[in-house]
Amino acid sequence: MKKFISTIALTTLIISFLSYPLYATPPEYRTAHDPVVMMADGVLARPLGLASTIIGSAFFVITLPFTVPSGSVSEAKKQMIEYPAWFTFKRPIGEFGKRYEGSRHKVAYALTTDKDSNSTNATEKNNINGTKVIK
């Protein structure tokens, strides 16, 4: 019994000396996330996010007859499908502070020069994915 207690005391002492550099580094200089938060994210939050994505997709399909006439399909898709999918698959593990920004549809500009008059001719045209291209 005495040998067992001394082994536990020695192991505790060694572990405490090895973990000291972790506490010596100020929190603002630490680069890794808390391992407990990362495990909780992987075991609890990600499966719940997957379930939320599946349920949100089902509700999105159910509410389509109401969102199409009102013109709010894109907002419903963002809230019911895109955000839960981003939370589950694209968010860095252990990071709960980042916020979903959504897909940014930027206007792409392509200016062409008219060869005959050496002037810039700009006309607006819809691209395949819905962004506007100026030609």
ChimeraX attribute file (.defattr): number of C-alpha atoms within 10 A of each C-alpha:
attribute: neighborCount
match mode: 1-to-1
recipient: residues
	/A:1	6
	/A:2	6
	/A:3	8
	/A:4	9
	/A:5	10
	/A:6	11
	/A:7	12
	/A:8	11
	/A:9	12
	/A:10	12
	/A:11	11
	/A:12	12
	/A:13	11
	/A:14	11
	/A:15	11
	/A:16	11
	/A:17	9
	/A:18	10
	/A:19	10
	/A:20	10
	/A:21	9
	/A:22	10
	/A:23	9
	/A:24	8
	/A:25	10
	/A:26	8
	/A:27	10
	/A:28	6
	/A:29	7
	/A:30	11
	/A:31	7
	/A:32	9
	/A:33	11
	/A:34	11
	/A:35	10
	/A:36	10
	/A:37	14
	/A:38	17
	/A:39	13
	/A:40	13
	/A:41	20
	/A:42	15
	/A:43	11
	/A:44	11
	/A:45	18
	/A:46	19
	/A:47	13
	/A:48	16
	/A:49	19
	/A:50	17
	/A:51	15
	/A:52	19
	/A:53	21
	/A:54	16
	/A:55	14
	/A:56	21
	/A:57	19
	/A:58	13
	/A:59	15
	/A:60	19
	/A:61	13
	/A:62	11
	/A:63	13
	/A:64	15
	/A:65	11
	/A:66	11
	/A:67	17
	/A:68	12
	/A:69	9
	/A:70	9
	/A:71	10
	/A:72	12
	/A:73	16
	/A:74	12
	/A:75	12
	/A:76	20
	/A:77	18
	/A:78	16
	/A:79	14
	/A:80	21
	/A:81	20
	/A:82	20
	/A:83	20
	/A:84	24
	/A:85	22
	/A:86	18
	/A:87	23
	/A:88	22
	/A:89	12
	/A:90	11
	/A:91	16
	/A:92	13
	/A:93	18
	/A:94	18
	/A:95	14
	/A:96	12
	/A:97	7
	/A:98	9
	/A:99	11
	/A:100	14
	/A:101	8
	/A:102	11
	/A:103	8
	/A:104	6
	/A:105	10
	/A:106	10
	/A:107	13
	/A:108	11
	/A:109	13
	/A:110	12
	/A:111	13
	/A:112	13
	/A:113	12
	/A:114	11
	/A:115	9
	/A:116	6
	/A:117	8
	/A:118	8
	/A:119	10
	/A:120	12
	/A:121	13
	/A:122	15
	/A:123	12
	/A:124	11
	/A:125	12
	/A:126	11
	/A:127	12
	/A:128	8
	/A:129	7
	/A:130	11
	/A:131	14
	/A:132	18
	/A:133	18
	/A:134	17
	/A:135	14
